[in-house]
Amino acid sequence: METQTSYLRLLAAGSNARGQLANGSDYDSHTFKECCFINCTQDTLPHNTLGILQLATGANHTLALLEFGDGRRELWGCGDGRKGQLGPQYMGQLTEFTPISIPLYQTYASRGYTCCLIAAAWETSYLVLKSPSRSDVVISMGSNDFGALGVGTKQATATPAVVSFDHLTIKGHSINPNELVVESIVAGPRHVILHVRAGLNNGDSLIGWGLARHGQLGDTKIVNYDRPHIISLDVSSDPVQICSLGLQHTIVCHQSGRTTAFGSNKKGQLHRMDSWGRVRQVGCTWNGTYLLTDDDENTLISTGSNTHGQLGRESQVEENGITVGPVEFTLSHDGKLPSLRSLACGSEHVMAVISPSDSLDMEVWGWGWNEHGNLGLDHTDDVLKPIKIWPARGHVLEGRIARVWAGNGTSWILLQI
Amino acid sequence: MGAYYDEIEIEDMAWDEVKSVYHYPCPCGDRFEISRKQLANCEDIATCPSCSLIIRVVYDPLDFEDESPDDEGSASQESEEDEEEDDNSDDDQFEDALEKLTLTEPSAALVAAAA
């Protein structure tokens, strides 16, 4: 398609102490404001942008992987770069989205590699590069707290580095470095997990590193892994569909629709999370778990911490204080639940894209901790049950909701206008 | 429960060599910070500079009782080493810390940015 008949706007609200909202300032925003992309027409995405493939959020930095009409992909970033999480070129603070330039990446790009996946831990960024008929390459950059870089702790460096998987064996076979395929990469603040296929014989594996002492990487024998470690979960018979990571726990959703949950259960974030079937989406706040089940009721189950309304429902008082139950969306006038399209979990708040009953319109609803105005409602009171946050009252922008993301006290909406 | 956002074991905190504080992520993107001196004084509340949340740090006071009032340094760089018993005198601790101190280029940039 040569002619661009629509264009994209990215909106963001919430914490902005280092410019991570890309609105040109470092003040928190209690309403959704358009993100700025450097050298671009005011408040729109770069010319010929097809979409944002992925948005990854760290403590105070944001990465966006843009896809263009000609098939190109570009990594843009903003916010805090002091630990090297935005690459070696921007070690200060960016208040607008800026193309990220990394010499190490350029080396691979000249050999036909493209950045296809991104993730962000607290102050560490991860890129997965792919090239046809070559092994995938994983690059990490930023802080190495708790071994976040995955390259060992001898090198306390922020400089971008290639993560090696050569030391790993799966079922007695060494990973063939020429056959590594990364299906997905997901990061919580302190640990990261890759869903990997390593050659025809090795099948699927989950590989992770970072903080491990709560069992979030499968066992508690070690405080943290500073290099890739294979998570001892058998995924051969029921392959991984998606993973989601909280602060100290991990949820794996399998192709069958069942889930495996491990890590800390201190806040009840694992409670009964392995007793559901037909799960099609999972999300994790830092201390909570959310499962979207594929049943007639279109139910969103939540469990974990509810100190700020994160569970989106009143907690029933039980003996151990732990509850599992559905998020309470407002029923339509005929008593029906809305259709849930997608889910985005931030650190202590959640957003959901819904269609009201019997409608194809889309809205964004949100709930949970709102101290930084991250729900975009122009106030900072916690929201204990889901309410509509977009379209927002008084906002003149229209457009189809394309994607939503949620970060550390931040909320993001991509509109196609 | 109650006033604390969370109760955090010190093994989950990272050590900031530059600011000489232990730190833990706050959901707003800032961090809870606490110094060795505070822990030695049995102060176990860490606050976030950017919001109302506070955490209580769970730790063994014996690990910090030989902290002199003005001594902020001598902590190891990686937090997983915090378990070890400290039998050295303050002078030995300081010398050990100097030996362990590594400065790489990004860290230097950090110091410059913070100055």
Interface residues (C-beta under 8 A of the other chain):
Chain A: S15 A17 R18 Q20 G58 A59 N60 R82 K83 G84 M91 G92 W122 D145 F146 T153 A156 T157 A158 T159 P189 R190 L211 R213 V223 N224 L247 Q248 W286 N287 T307 G346 S347 E348 W369 E371 H372 G407 N408 G409 T410
Chain B: Y5 D6 E11 D12 A14 P25 P27 C28 G29 D30 R31 S50 C51 S52 L53 Q77 E78 S79 E80 T102 T104 E105 P106 S107 A109 L110 A113
